[in-house]
Amino acid sequence: MISINSDTLIPIEQHFRVSAGPGAGKTYWMVNQIKNVLHTSKRLMKTRKIACVTYTNIAVETILKRLGTSASQVEVSTIHSFLYKHIVKPYASFLVADYGLDAAEIDGHDDSVLHLKKVVEWIENHPNANKLKHPYAVNQLTKLDTNKRALIGWLSSLSYKIDNSNNLRIVGDREKAFYLEERNGKIERRYLNKKCLDILETDLLGYKKLYWQEGFLDHNDVLFFSYQLIKKYPFILKVLQAKFPYFFVDEFQDTNPIQVAILKLIVEKETIVGIIGDEAQSIYSFQGADPKQFHSFELPYIVDYEMADNRRSTNLIIDVLNKIRVDIRQNKFRNVNGEKPIIIIGERVAALKKAKENSKNEAIYSLSRDNITSNLMKKEIGGTSFDDTLIDQLSDIDKSGSSNHYRSKVIIGCVKATELAHEGKYKDAIKELEQLFKEKNNKSERKKEGLKYLCLLLKKYDELKNNSLFDFYSFVKSEIKPDISSLRSGAPKTFYEDHSYLQLALCVRINEDISKNKTIHKAKGDEFDNVFVVLKNEKDFEFFLKTNLFGDEEHRIFYVAISRAVERLFINIPSLSKDDLPKLEGLFNIIEV
């Protein structure tokens, strides 16, 4: 392992792996190394470029901005965008025969979608439909709302895995194959049985083809088709190798096995590969990332480097980070002592108020483990009796018929649009409402309707935000979508009356959240002067007291959270055992509120 810092330039014609802890300046280093290659390489010429892939669009923008005028010879993008642009889009027509893909209709890639009509069509035409028996016969699966809800949950979870023969197969999470049912006053999960799922799994490819034949690709499909294309048509690799003699991958610990397999195929000849990352910041296992891949990734004569500086945080924050971590002891680059990190014991809103007092009312960024807590922090709401499954519950309980399903879709869409707009995501908010006006064939007309009703929702927001969900439904039916079905007696009406607009709004997820209150995952790669980390219980604090950074992803998640802090770090926990206090007093000030 060779030690370097963010100003070190390394040889440009060697594969490399750079291990860099939080705040080490790896983006700064990578941009300088790219410029070094641009200035000294004899293999680029005018038509060849450096490929630089990273994890988020925000990271792409940061790298492009730092490259400045040098960016013209660098292809900076997310891995999905790179593969779509250079493999899927130009060569998709080669897959028409194998996968029924309508290459002419492909226009980018998006989040996965599910259309109930396609689910029904797939099951009715399934090659093993005759093996589906009671209580999951074809008619029972396609006509009973409970079974359809379970199918929707399962099919929405589809992804791809590499098997032992290096082939891709489609898999679904069977834990998602359930519907909610009320029994004895309790809502319980009911699962589709193993035999039914075994039969359906024999033709998951047939299900995917129903979308592909209309030119729809989700992000996972981009990986699938990229892998199939380069395996079947090796000349594509030669084209990529000719275009990109250098291939740098930032945040490598967040890549999944399919991405790694594709990268290994691309770099078999002449392309120099550089990977930059940190196993201790691998927090995306739910997307297939494996932290061990970073150090197990091997290429001939790859050189290992380590950046041990922390250019971001004060000395006292780095002391906390070094207490948790044993593989890299970070150097105090700024060498500014700063203020001792503070543990604030007590209710989170009161704790946030105390943190603001201690930071001289400078901006504080709260980082939470889950979406609903980050939304509670946005609105500074205390308490614990909030349920992050309410959108799913409403969708489930309001599906006793197609008209009721439409009703819940409209209400959920209006809630999402309103909350997105309040976070400055106007484009996403209008897009959410556009989906409710599909009867208008003209796209500009749908957009116009979306904008009109978004303005109305925002105008009435203060009036509706503290009312019941039933009141919100009544407003939407009266002013926006009169065609949604009426709420009469029964479980759906009770749900609307017993829950507030606010309770549902707290479940809305904001992609690429730019607010001061976000989830830890959405803060990855960023930094803030003052960080307030929200822990929900004492067990969460095990990331510090019983650290298992390389064996427990939850510990890595909270390590990522505290390492975002530049000047001040606050950790809020509802309660803390007195036995633990002596272990903390040297590194933290402890306050109770």
Phi, psi and omega per residue, in radians:
M1 nan 2.152 -3.129
I2 -1.774 2.220 3.141
S3 -1.430 2.313 3.070
I4 -2.367 2.973 2.984
N5 -2.163 -3.105 -3.007
S6 -1.209 -0.177 3.105
D7 -1.743 -0.075 -3.076
T8 -1.328 2.308 3.011
L9 -1.802 2.402 -3.072
I10 -2.015 2.876 3.124
P11 -0.959 2.453 -3.009
I12 -1.596 -0.172 -3.078
E13 -1.929 0.582 3.072
Q14 -2.279 2.442 2.962
H15 -1.087 2.491 3.141
F16 -2.482 2.712 3.014
R17 -2.267 2.135 3.133
V18 -1.944 2.034 3.033
S19 -1.598 2.136 -3.051
A20 -2.415 2.101 3.107
G21 -1.231 3.065 -3.125
P22 -1.073 2.415 3.089
G23 1.308 0.205 -3.076
A24 -1.320 -0.233 -3.113
G25 1.527 0.558 -3.054
K26 -1.184 -0.596 3.089
T27 -1.172 -0.747 3.073
Y28 -1.021 -0.786 -3.133
W29 -1.125 -0.787 -3.070
M30 -1.104 -0.719 3.114
V31 -1.085 -0.736 3.113
N32 -1.146 -0.663 3.124
Q33 -1.187 -0.658 3.067
I34 -1.079 -0.775 3.103
K35 -1.100 -0.628 3.093
N36 -1.076 -0.780 3.103
V37 -1.105 -0.783 -3.130
L38 -1.020 -0.657 -3.051
H39 -1.461 -0.450 -2.995
T40 -2.030 -0.277 -3.083
S41 -1.235 2.489 3.049
K42 -1.819 0.139 -3.071
R43 -1.906 -0.014 -3.067
L44 -1.463 -1.022 -3.050
M45 1.018 -2.892 -3.004
K46 -1.379 -0.545 -2.980
T47 -1.715 -0.106 -3.102
R48 -1.826 2.590 -3.046
K49 -2.295 2.899 2.956
I50 -1.614 2.271 3.027
A51 -1.625 2.289 3.100
C52 -2.308 1.908 -3.126
V53 -1.941 2.500 3.127
T54 -2.444 -3.053 -2.879
Y55 -1.572 -0.616 -3.056
T56 -2.205 2.800 3.084
N57 -1.138 -0.558 3.109
I58 -1.116 -0.723 3.107
A59 -1.136 -0.656 3.088
V60 -1.034 -0.846 -3.125
E61 -1.070 -0.705 3.140
T62 -1.085 -0.810 -3.120
I63 -1.133 -0.769 3.131
L64 -1.058 -0.734 -3.134
K65 -1.098 -0.714 -3.111
R66 -1.291 -0.497 3.102
L67 -1.249 -0.527 3.126
G68 1.044 -2.268 -3.086
T69 -1.201 -0.282 3.128
S70 -1.280 -0.200 -3.023
A71 -1.168 -0.300 -3.065
S72 -1.114 -0.431 -3.141
Q73 -1.894 0.355 3.129
V74 -2.261 2.261 3.080
E75 -1.669 1.764 -3.116
V76 -1.830 2.169 -3.117
S77 -2.870 2.986 2.962
T78 -1.297 2.828 -3.103
I79 -1.095 -0.680 -3.138
H80 -1.148 -0.739 -3.137
S81 -1.143 -0.685 3.124
F82 -1.090 -0.852 -3.098
L83 -1.149 -0.666 3.118
Y84 -1.122 -0.823 -3.065
K85 -1.163 -0.708 -2.968
H86 -1.794 -0.220 3.138
I87 -2.166 -1.020 -2.999
V88 -1.181 -0.933 -3.055
K89 -1.067 -0.853 -3.097
P90 -1.277 -0.389 -3.031
Y91 -2.113 0.166 -3.089
A92 -1.035 -0.519 -3.110
S93 -1.099 -0.351 3.114
F94 -1.220 -0.259 -3.031
L95 -1.806 0.049 -3.069
V96 -0.997 -0.827 -3.074
A97 -1.151 -0.686 -3.070
D98 -1.345 -0.632 -2.964
Y99 -2.223 0.122 3.092
G100 1.120 0.456 -3.066
L101 -1.332 2.312 3.033
D102 -1.582 1.581 -3.039
A103 -1.089 -0.559 -3.095
A104 -1.190 -0.457 -3.081
E105 -1.575 -0.169 -3.098
I106 -1.148 2.253 3.122
D107 -2.505 1.289 3.136
G108 1.518 -2.971 3.141
H109 -2.426 2.655 -3.001
D110 -2.492 3.140 3.000
D111 -1.075 2.715 -3.131
S112 -1.167 2.547 3.080
V113 -2.207 2.846 3.105
L114 -2.419 2.202 3.086
H115 -1.929 2.151 -3.071
L116 -1.040 -0.628 3.127
K117 -1.062 -0.634 3.123
K118 -1.238 -0.626 3.095
V119 -1.074 -0.810 -3.140
V120 -1.110 -0.811 3.140
E121 -1.033 -0.732 -3.133
W122 -1.092 -0.820 -3.101
I123 -1.177 -0.721 -3.125
E124 -1.115 -0.519 -3.105
N125 -1.877 0.240 -3.122
H126 -1.083 2.335 -3.111
P127 -1.055 -0.368 3.120
N128 -1.984 0.479 -3.105
A129 -1.019 -0.577 -3.115
N130 -1.172 -0.265 3.128
K131 -1.551 -0.170 3.133
L132 -1.361 2.041 -3.046
K133 -2.087 2.872 3.081
H134 -0.852 2.361 0.105
P135 -1.594 0.287 -3.123
Y136 -2.180 0.767 3.012
A137 -1.216 2.933 -3.086
V138 -0.929 -0.880 -3.121
N139 -1.089 -0.648 3.141
Q140 -1.210 -0.616 3.122
L141 -1.271 -0.595 -3.017
T142 -1.668 -0.248 -3.062
K143 -2.005 -0.468 -3.141
L144 -1.440 2.180 -3.096
D145 -1.046 -0.625 -3.127
T146 -1.088 -0.807 3.133
N147 -1.160 -0.659 3.124
K148 -1.117 -0.642 3.122
R149 -1.148 -0.690 3.115
A150 -1.150 -0.712 3.110
L151 -1.102 -0.728 3.133
I152 -1.048 -0.794 3.134
G153 -1.070 -0.733 -3.107
W154 -1.231 -0.852 -3.085
L155 -1.194 -0.434 3.084
S156 -1.231 -0.276 -3.083
S157 -1.680 0.080 -3.047
L158 -1.053 2.416 3.063
S159 -2.595 -3.059 -3.102
Y160 -2.083 2.503 3.088
K161 -2.259 2.598 3.035
I162 -1.574 2.198 3.130
D163 -1.542 -3.076 -3.073
N164 -1.163 -0.310 3.117
S165 -1.682 0.208 -3.125
N166 1.110 0.510 3.009
N167 -1.824 2.660 3.102
L168 -1.595 2.412 3.033
R169 -2.274 2.664 -3.128
I170 -1.560 2.285 3.132
V171 -2.283 2.652 3.065
G172 -2.193 2.666 3.127
D173 -1.474 1.900 -3.079
R174 -1.172 -0.337 3.078
E175 -1.188 -0.236 3.119
K176 -1.625 -0.082 -3.056
A177 -1.520 1.128 -3.099
F178 -2.446 2.855 2.953
Y179 -2.236 2.771 3.135
L180 -1.642 2.420 -3.122
E181 -2.435 2.391 3.137
E182 -1.546 2.167 3.102
R183 -2.405 2.180 3.123
N184 0.935 0.716 3.090
G185 1.381 0.026 3.130
K186 -2.054 2.513 3.074
I187 -1.587 2.116 -3.087
E188 -2.133 2.772 3.097
R189 -1.594 2.422 3.040
R190 -2.168 2.197 -3.016
Y191 -1.803 2.574 2.923
L192 -1.161 2.535 -3.049
N193 -1.418 2.924 -3.042
K194 -1.084 -0.742 -3.072
K195 -1.087 -0.732 3.118
C196 -1.066 -0.816 -3.115
L197 -1.193 -0.628 3.078
D198 -0.995 -0.768 -3.117
I199 -1.177 -0.843 -3.101
L200 -1.100 -0.605 -3.103
E201 -1.125 -0.324 -3.119
T202 -1.187 -0.226 -3.121
D203 -2.417 0.727 3.072
L204 -1.130 -0.516 3.079
L205 -1.079 -0.689 3.096
G206 -1.074 -0.650 3.092
Y207 -1.130 -0.806 -3.139
K208 -1.091 -0.614 -3.102
K209 -1.083 -0.479 3.123
L210 -1.084 -0.538 3.096
Y211 -1.486 -0.719 -3.098
W212 -1.109 -0.583 -3.121
Q213 -1.202 -0.185 3.032
E214 -1.841 0.124 3.074
G215 1.418 0.237 -3.129
F216 -1.597 2.206 3.068
L217 -2.160 2.347 2.971
D218 -1.698 3.124 -3.048
H219 -1.073 -0.695 3.130
N220 -1.154 -0.590 3.110
D221 -1.088 -0.566 3.110
V222 -1.058 -0.746 3.096
L223 -1.139 -0.765 -3.120
F224 -1.024 -0.908 -3.079
F225 -1.231 -0.595 3.093
S226 -1.075 -0.788 -3.120
Y227 -1.125 -0.789 -3.127
Q228 -1.118 -0.710 -3.104
L229 -1.136 -0.823 -3.066
I230 -1.295 -0.432 3.064
K231 -1.274 -0.689 -3.058
K232 -1.488 -0.518 -3.080
Y233 -2.194 1.438 -3.063
P234 -1.024 -0.377 -3.129
F235 -1.091 -0.448 3.113
I236 -1.067 -0.667 3.098
L237 -1.086 -0.699 -3.141
K238 -1.119 -0.657 3.104
V239 -1.113 -0.799 -3.141
L240 -1.114 -0.730 -3.138
Q241 -1.133 -0.603 3.100
A242 -1.224 -0.636 -3.121
K243 -1.299 -0.659 -2.958
F244 -2.237 1.564 3.107
P245 -1.280 -0.202 3.099
Y246 -2.309 2.369 -3.079
F247 -2.400 1.909 -3.122
F248 -1.875 2.377 3.134
V249 -2.136 1.977 3.087
D250 -1.513 2.711 3.132
E251 0.908 0.803 -3.047
F252 -1.072 -0.488 -3.114
Q253 -1.126 -0.250 -3.127
D254 -1.656 -0.003 3.136
T255 -1.363 2.677 3.100
N256 -1.780 2.956 -3.024
P257 -1.015 -0.558 3.132
I258 -1.194 -0.739 3.108
Q259 -1.077 -0.710 3.127
V260 -1.131 -0.735 3.137
A261 -1.094 -0.719 3.108
I262 -1.111 -0.773 -3.139
L263 -1.054 -0.741 -3.135
K264 -1.094 -0.623 3.112
L265 -1.214 -0.680 -3.130
I266 -1.095 -0.628 -2.971
V267 -1.717 0.282 -3.115
E268 -1.063 -0.532 -3.119
K269 -2.292 2.347 2.936
E270 0.950 -0.405 3.138
T271 -1.285 2.267 3.081
I272 -1.547 2.259 -3.088
V273 -1.961 2.365 3.006
G274 -2.210 2.242 3.092
I275 -2.046 2.414 -3.096
I276 -2.243 2.310 3.140
G277 3.124 -2.910 -3.081
D278 -2.734 1.967 -3.119
E279 -0.999 -0.573 -3.096
A280 -1.267 -0.163 3.107
Q281 -1.951 0.396 3.088
S282 -1.458 1.923 -3.034
I283 -2.329 0.399 -3.081
Y284 -2.109 0.768 3.127
S285 -1.096 -0.500 -3.139
F286 -1.177 -0.231 3.038
Q287 -1.868 0.240 3.060
G288 1.658 -0.008 -3.118
A289 -1.200 2.469 3.118
D290 -2.176 1.997 -3.057
P291 -1.037 -0.495 -3.111
K292 -1.187 -0.354 -3.101
Q293 -1.073 -0.518 -3.066
F294 -1.082 -0.804 -3.109
H295 -1.555 -0.318 3.140
S296 -1.527 -0.200 3.126
F297 -1.172 2.106 -3.058
E298 -2.181 2.438 3.004
L299 -2.400 2.720 -3.135
P300 -1.006 2.225 3.043
Y301 1.066 0.504 3.091
I302 -1.151 2.404 -3.110
V303 -1.832 2.323 -3.120
D304 -1.722 2.294 3.085
Y305 -2.176 2.704 3.095
E306 -2.336 2.318 3.047
M307 -1.880 1.914 -3.033
A308 -1.759 -0.054 3.127
D309 -1.295 2.646 2.890
N310 -2.095 1.842 -3.104
R311 -1.523 -0.140 -2.972
R312 -1.568 -0.949 -2.831
S313 -1.710 2.869 3.049
T314 -1.278 2.877 -3.109
N315 -0.999 -0.731 -3.050
L316 -1.261 -0.478 3.032
I317 -1.296 -0.695 3.113
I318 -1.105 -0.593 3.080
D319 -1.028 -0.694 3.113
V320 -1.151 -0.773 3.140
L321 -1.096 -0.718 -3.134
N322 -1.224 -0.443 3.080
K323 -1.167 -0.610 -3.105
I324 -1.385 -0.577 -2.919
R325 -1.956 2.415 -3.100
V326 -1.985 -0.354 -3.043
D327 -1.380 -0.620 3.072
I328 -2.185 2.096 3.032
R329 -1.688 1.956 -3.000
Q330 -1.342 2.402 3.092
N331 -1.449 2.581 -3.083
K332 -1.573 1.542 -3.012
F333 -1.166 -0.826 -3.130
R334 -1.232 -0.592 -3.108
N335 0.974 0.809 3.048
V336 -2.012 2.104 -3.069
N337 -1.050 -0.867 -3.130
G338 1.241 -2.908 -3.093
E339 -1.672 2.541 -3.126
K340 -1.148 2.332 3.068
P341 -0.959 2.601 -3.042
I342 -2.098 2.283 2.936
I343 -1.686 2.159 3.130
I344 -1.933 1.982 -3.106
I345 -1.616 2.185 3.102
G346 2.467 -2.987 -3.072
E347 -1.121 2.457 -2.905
R348 -1.149 -0.654 -3.112
V349 -1.215 -0.742 3.078
A350 -1.123 -0.647 3.121
A351 -1.155 -0.702 3.098
L352 -1.082 -0.718 3.108
K353 -1.054 -0.752 3.130
K354 -1.137 -0.678 3.118
A355 -1.103 -0.696 3.111
K356 -1.091 -0.693 3.103
E357 -1.092 -0.702 -3.102
N358 -1.359 -0.195 3.108
S359 -1.926 0.361 3.089
K360 0.976 0.611 3.105
N361 1.052 0.410 2.969
E362 -1.257 2.850 -3.134
A363 -1.047 2.328 3.101
I364 -2.067 2.385 3.105
Y365 -1.881 2.100 3.105
S366 -1.612 2.411 3.132
L367 -2.143 2.164 -3.060
S368 -2.106 2.705 -3.116
R369 -1.250 -0.583 -3.058
D370 -2.250 2.875 -3.030
N371 -1.105 -0.774 -3.046
I372 -1.177 -0.603 3.106
T373 -1.189 -0.684 3.107
S374 -1.117 -0.639 3.092
N375 -1.212 -0.628 3.055
L376 -1.107 -0.651 3.109
M377 -1.196 -0.612 3.088
K378 -1.003 -0.726 -3.072
K379 -1.696 0.022 -3.134
E380 0.895 0.954 3.127
I381 -1.864 2.287 3.100
G382 -1.552 -3.000 3.104
G383 1.580 2.926 -3.094
T384 -2.197 -0.094 -3.022
S385 -1.514 1.059 3.113
F386 -2.203 2.523 -3.021
D387 -2.092 2.074 -3.087
D388 -1.443 0.094 3.112
T389 -1.821 0.192 -3.017
L390 -1.111 -0.612 3.108
I391 -1.112 -0.753 3.100
D392 -1.138 -0.696 3.135
Q393 -1.101 -0.756 3.127
L394 -1.093 -0.770 3.132
S395 -1.065 -0.675 -3.134
D396 -1.257 -0.843 -3.029
I397 -1.270 -0.342 -3.090
D398 -1.800 0.560 -3.105
K399 -2.095 0.578 3.136
S400 -1.293 -0.139 3.083
G401 -2.887 2.909 -3.074
S402 -1.114 -0.622 -3.134
S403 -1.190 -0.655 3.123
N404 -1.220 -0.624 3.072
H405 -1.064 -0.705 3.097
Y406 -1.115 -0.685 3.137
R407 -1.052 -0.871 -3.116
S408 -1.139 -0.603 3.107
K409 -1.082 -0.739 3.133
V410 -1.146 -0.825 -3.102
I411 -1.106 -0.807 3.133
I412 -1.088 -0.729 3.124
G413 -1.070 -0.714 -3.141
C414 -1.211 -0.668 3.092
V415 -1.123 -0.831 3.141
K416 -1.049 -0.791 -3.122
A417 -1.060 -0.758 -3.118
T418 -1.092 -0.795 -3.111
E419 -1.234 -0.656 3.082
L420 -1.067 -0.758 3.136
A421 -1.106 -0.638 3.129
H422 -1.185 -0.311 3.068
E423 -1.743 0.211 3.096
G424 1.426 0.164 -3.128
K425 -1.647 1.121 -3.031
Y426 -1.174 -0.670 3.132
K427 -1.078 -0.795 3.125
D428 -1.163 -0.629 -3.139
A429 -1.126 -0.789 3.124
I430 -1.134 -0.686 3.118
K431 -1.070 -0.669 3.116
E432 -1.086 -0.730 -3.135
L433 -1.321 -0.544 3.103
E434 -0.962 -0.631 -3.106
Q435 -1.081 -0.328 -3.094
L436 -1.546 -0.057 -3.097
F437 -2.179 0.771 -3.104
K438 -1.230 -0.233 3.098
E439 -1.179 -0.311 3.089
K440 -1.550 2.031 -3.058
N441 -1.228 -0.494 -3.095
N442 -1.433 2.136 -3.088
K443 -1.092 -0.695 -3.137
S444 -1.140 -0.576 3.090
E445 -1.173 -0.719 3.115
R446 -1.092 -0.692 3.140
K447 -1.158 -0.695 3.126
K448 -1.076 -0.778 3.111
E449 -1.092 -0.764 3.138
G450 -1.032 -0.770 3.137
L451 -1.139 -0.742 -3.122
K452 -1.043 -0.833 -3.066
Y453 -1.367 -0.421 3.024
L454 -1.134 -0.749 3.094
C455 -1.032 -0.696 3.136
L456 -1.166 -0.765 3.134
L457 -1.084 -0.710 3.141
L458 -1.212 -0.619 3.121
K459 -1.115 -0.638 -3.092
K460 -1.645 0.072 -3.000
Y461 -1.006 -0.888 -3.087
D462 -1.068 -0.507 -3.130
E463 -1.340 -0.560 -3.004
L464 -1.774 -0.364 -2.928
K465 -1.106 -0.464 -3.118
N466 -1.790 0.109 -3.118
N467 -1.636 3.101 3.139
S468 -1.253 2.825 3.062
L469 -1.134 -0.508 3.092
F470 -1.114 -0.716 3.104
D471 -1.107 -0.694 3.119
F472 -1.131 -0.771 3.089
Y473 -1.011 -0.776 -3.109
S474 -1.075 -0.690 3.120
F475 -1.159 -0.785 -3.124
V476 -1.100 -0.743 -3.133
K477 -1.158 -0.649 -3.105
S478 -1.312 -0.694 -2.944
E479 -1.931 -0.338 -3.010
I480 -2.110 -0.947 -3.061
K481 -2.307 1.392 -3.137
P482 -1.068 -0.315 -3.070
D483 -1.417 -0.058 3.082
I484 -1.264 2.618 -3.024
S485 -1.208 2.681 -3.140
S486 -1.315 2.657 3.086
L487 -1.667 1.993 3.070
R488 -1.856 -2.871 -3.096
S489 -1.177 2.746 3.112
G490 2.206 -3.123 -3.064
A491 -1.021 -0.742 -3.141
P492 -1.056 -0.798 -3.125
K493 -1.096 -0.712 3.110
T494 -1.045 -0.728 3.125
F495 -1.060 -0.826 -3.129
Y496 -1.086 -0.633 -3.110
E497 -1.367 -0.569 -3.047
D498 -1.494 -0.190 -3.129
H499 -2.081 2.619 -3.120
S500 -1.676 2.858 3.014
Y501 -1.001 -0.752 -3.083
L502 -1.049 -0.728 -3.132
Q503 -1.033 -0.690 3.120
L504 -1.280 -0.688 -3.115
A505 -1.067 -0.558 -3.131
L506 -1.167 -0.264 -3.131
C507 -1.586 -0.095 -3.085
V508 -1.270 2.305 3.128
R509 -1.685 2.348 3.126
I510 -1.893 1.987 3.103
N511 -1.296 2.491 -3.140
E512 0.832 0.971 -3.099
D513 -1.093 2.200 3.126
I514 -1.938 0.238 -3.138
S515 -1.377 3.119 3.107
K516 -1.497 -0.005 -3.133
N517 -2.330 1.913 -3.024
K518 -2.515 2.992 3.056
T519 -1.347 2.813 3.132
I520 -1.084 -0.698 -3.140
H521 -1.055 -0.640 -3.114
K522 -1.389 -0.196 3.095
A523 -1.632 -0.083 -3.100
K524 -0.983 2.304 3.117
G525 1.504 -0.074 -3.114
D526 -1.875 3.043 3.056
E527 -2.575 2.666 -3.079
F528 -2.504 2.507 -3.135
D529 -1.020 -0.805 -3.074
N530 -2.160 2.079 -3.066
V531 -2.047 2.324 3.125
F532 -2.092 1.834 -3.082
V533 -1.634 2.193 -3.085
V534 -1.687 2.050 3.016
L535 -1.837 2.400 -3.064
K536 -1.503 -0.435 -3.124
N537 -2.769 3.062 -3.095
E538 -1.138 -0.527 3.140
K539 -1.040 -0.629 3.123
D540 -1.028 -0.502 -3.059
F541 -1.375 -0.014 3.058
E542 -1.077 -0.393 3.133
F543 -1.037 -0.418 3.112
F544 -1.776 -0.749 -3.031
L545 -1.373 -0.581 -3.121
K546 -2.307 1.053 -2.964
T547 -1.067 2.278 3.012
N548 -2.402 1.158 -2.930
L549 -1.080 -0.599 -3.061
F550 -1.733 0.000 3.109
G551 -2.029 -0.230 -3.041
D552 -2.308 1.968 -3.102
E553 -1.105 -0.576 3.109
E554 -1.031 -0.684 3.103
H555 -1.133 -0.698 3.115
R556 -1.129 -0.653 -3.129
I557 -1.059 -0.816 -3.130
F558 -1.279 -0.491 3.022
Y559 -1.105 -0.766 3.064
V560 -1.020 -0.719 -3.100
A561 -1.077 -0.917 -3.056
I562 -1.235 -0.426 -3.112
S563 -1.384 -0.028 3.056
R564 -1.341 -0.285 -2.972
A565 -1.325 2.339 3.112
V566 -1.704 -0.938 -3.029
E567 -1.921 -0.775 -3.065
R568 -2.345 2.461 3.114
L569 -2.208 2.207 3.059
F570 -2.107 2.343 3.059
I571 -2.111 2.116 -3.133
N572 -1.799 2.315 3.091
I573 -2.455 2.406 -3.061
P574 -1.064 -0.686 -3.141
S575 -2.658 2.838 -3.119
L576 -2.654 2.345 -3.127
S577 -1.123 2.415 3.126
K578 -1.112 -0.417 3.122
D579 -1.161 -0.425 -3.097
D580 -1.502 -0.305 -3.036
L581 -1.021 -0.749 -3.133
P582 -1.065 -0.475 -3.138
K583 -1.287 -0.232 -2.982
L584 -1.947 -0.411 -2.928
E585 -1.109 -0.450 3.132
G586 -1.252 -0.533 -3.057
L587 -1.793 -0.371 -3.038
F588 -2.260 2.643 2.765
N589 -1.545 2.493 -3.081
I590 -2.109 2.197 -3.108
I591 -2.174 2.445 3.020
E592 -1.923 2.438 3.094
V593 -2.187 nan nan
